[in-house]
């Protein structure tokens, strides 16, 4: 029995960084086509593990490097669609003075002065650890770094005062109560994650899934992405 497009449901899995932007993109797609897109957002590492373990979805929406690994293992189909670039931002508890993070030297000073530093299990956290190693501070900061559990926003740790300085995708910090965003990582140590989508190998409706991926880069979505602290990918 063929499913009518007006009753079809696409399932997907994504990382937490794109939860809000994908919810709006999915709503727009449903309004235009009648196809509902149900996307579960979890920690990116967990999402990739679930797909690799054989859990069935129509769509997999993760950081581009994670998707490339899943593609190499044939868990998603070739044809990755990049749709947003996402910068990393720095946050402090609301009411606390925001440190200067406008240059690499200023950011390093802020990190060295922080009593505790929060970071994620995702690409931004991996980048931060590499940055600390580059600065020769990995060992000195080890006792002050707190990795958020998968799916737990670093911003919530900052808001509760569990860490004095938090690093995560701007999209996950933006609009969160209890924090102040000090700024983005400065150019000399910036890190931009490209988030992308693929049709899952297990999908029983790959054409519909591909139609949703095409929707992600329609011109009308650019302003929406910017509202969520991301920039469109121009293809």
BATIVO-638792 format. One record per residue (C-alpha): residue in one letter; x, y, z. Coordinates in steps of 0.001 Angstrom, whole numbers, padded with zeros to 6 digits, always signed. Layout:
<atoms>
AXYZ;...
</atoms>
This chain:
<atoms>
X+000000+000000+000000;X+001416+003345-001062;X+001385+006068+001569;X-000245+009288+000454;X+002147+012264+000681;X-000465+014017+002805;X-000332+011299+005464;X+003363+010486+005193;X+005693+010863+008142;X+009450+011139+007808;X+011531+010205+010840;X+014939+011626+011566;X+017635+011990+014178;X+019817+015029+014787;X+022227+016516+017275;X+020987+019011+019875;X+022697+021973+018184;X+020204+021962+015319;X+017060+021003+017256;X+015388+024424+017111;X+016311+025308+013525;X+015222+021873+012276;X+011895+022170+014093;X+011136+025337+012135;X+012422+023896+008872;X+010281+020794+009382;X+007207+022919+010111;X+007771+024842+006896;X+008133+021631+004908;X+004940+020211+006396;X+003034+023411+005625;X+004204+023259+002003;X+003864+019525+001340;X+001645+018004+004034;X+004478+015654+005002;X+005221+015561+008717;X+008882+015343+009753;X+009492+013945+013232;X+013090+014569+014237;X+014532+013310+017518;X+017364+015499+018804;X+019974+013917+021078;X+023707+014230+021700;X+025503+013956+018370;X+027750+011115+019527;X+024728+009115+020686;X+022866+009852+017455;X+025708+008501+015335;X+025971+005391+017528;X+022260+004673+017179;X+022377+004961+013402;X+025497+002780+013257;X+023755+000212+015464;X+021020-000163+012854;X+018197+001955+014273;X+015945+002896+011362;X+015338+006506+010332;X+014552+008273+007082;X+016903+011183+007746;X+020177+011608+009621;X+021151+015225+010346;X+024541+015631+012024;X+027899+017374+011723;X+029360+016756+008269;X+032320+014691+009506;X+030034+012380+011493;X+027871+011852+008419;X+030908+011092+006284;X+031833+008259+008664;X+028286+006882+008546;X+028356+007153+004747;X+031637+005244+004540;X+030004+002482+006604;X+026920+002584+004323;X+024492+003591+007079;X+023441+006641+005024;X+023210+007079+001279;X+025724+009130-000718;X+024699+012718-001383;X+025344+014696+001785;X+023474+018016+001876;X+025160+020776+003905;X+022655+023338+005164;X+024131+025509+007980;X+027447+026712+009353;X+027426+027028+013137;X+029954+029028+015227;X+031031+028333+018811;X+030228+030891+021502;X+031322+031496+025098;X+028920+032043+027999;X+029116+033089+031652;X+026425+033037+034355;X+023977+035938+034133;X+025004+038799+036392;X+028699+037965+036129;X+030994+040283+034169;X+031618+038916+030672;X+035339+038506+029984;X+037070+039938+026946;X+037208+037168+024328;X+037893+039372+021308;X+041355+037956+020581;X+043149+034677+021125;X+045304+036224+023867;X+042233+037615+025636;X+040415+034293+025389;X+043400+032432+026770;X+043565+034839+029713;X+039834+034330+030369;X+040278+030556+030292;X+043239+030666+032678;X+041255+032881+035059;X+038133+030677+035009;X+037486+028552+038085;X+035675+025928+035956;X+035124+025404+032241;X+032193+023603+030620;X+032359+021944+027220;X+030339+019474+025168;X+030841+015968+023811;X+030322+017326+020297;X+032584+019035+017742;X+032888+022255+019780;X+034184+020337+022790;X+036683+018401+020712;X+037945+021651+019234;X+038294+023213+022685;X+040438+020318+023910;X+042692+020678+020854;X+042947+024411+021528;X+044006+023822+025139;X+046652+021380+023912;X+047913+023944+021400;X+048233+026461+024218;X+050084+023915+026364;X+047365+024162+029016;X+045678+020749+028729;X+047250+019343+031912;X+046910+022562+033908;X+043205+022854+033066;X+042264+019172+033398;X+040963+019518+036943;X+038850+022552+035989;X+037147+021212+032866;X+033666+019694+033083;X+032248+017818+030124;X+028465+017968+029860;X+026724+014630+029501;X+025470+013877+025967;X+022321+015851+025256;X+022820+018176+028249;X+023372+021814+027186;X+026568+023383+028481;X+024504+026538+028950;X+022418+024821+031621;X+025624+024126+033589;X+026553+027788+033248;X+023069+028932+034313;X+023197+026743+037434;X+026635+028096+038345;X+028267+024678+037945;X+030845+026202+035589;X+032054+029779+035323;X+032824+029666+031587;X+030981+027556+029006;X+031709+026775+025364;X+029120+025459+022915;X+027429+026131+019586;X+025869+029608+019577;X+022569+028012+018516;X+022439+026077+021804;X+023334+029063+024012;X+021199+031689+022284;X+018098+032638+024259;X+018911+030379+027212;X+017908+032005+030538;X+020485+032465+033257;X+023490+033090+031039;X+025259+035936+029258;X+026961+035286+025928;X+030397+036873+026025;X+030988+036444+022294;X+032142+033985+019659;X+035512+032304+019553;X+037856+034932+018058;X+039030+034474+014452;X+042458+033053+015335;X+040869+030087+017115;X+037378+030032+015635;X+035664+026763+014863;X+032731+026484+012490;X+030749+023257+012346;X+028935+022443+009132;X+025706+020588+009804;X+024395+018370+007051;X+021731+015843+006200;X+021657+012466+004479;X+018971+009971+003586;X+019340+006911+005803;X+020034+003637+004032;X+017134+002131+006005;X+014596+004672+004702;X+011552+003211+002994;X+010691+006598+001458;X+014003+007959+000147;X+012416+010286-002417;X+010413+012094+000252;X+013498+012239+002479;X+015489+013731-000396;X+012749+016318-000913;X+013135+017418+002709;X+016903+017760+002280;X+016303+019955-000774;X+013925+022084+001328;X+016719+022787+003836;X+018466+025113+001368;X+015543+026925-000228;X+016079+030730-000294;X+013281+031413+002192;X+015150+029477+004909;X+018140+031855+005094;X+016632+034356+007553;X+015330+031514+009729;X+018837+030029+010028;X+020318+033395+010951;X+017739+033841+013719;X+019055+030622+015226;X+022660+031848+015294;X+023728+030043+012148;X+024594+031015+008585;X+023182+029396+005455;X+025297+027183+003250;X+025191+028576-000274;X+025268+025792-002807;
</atoms>
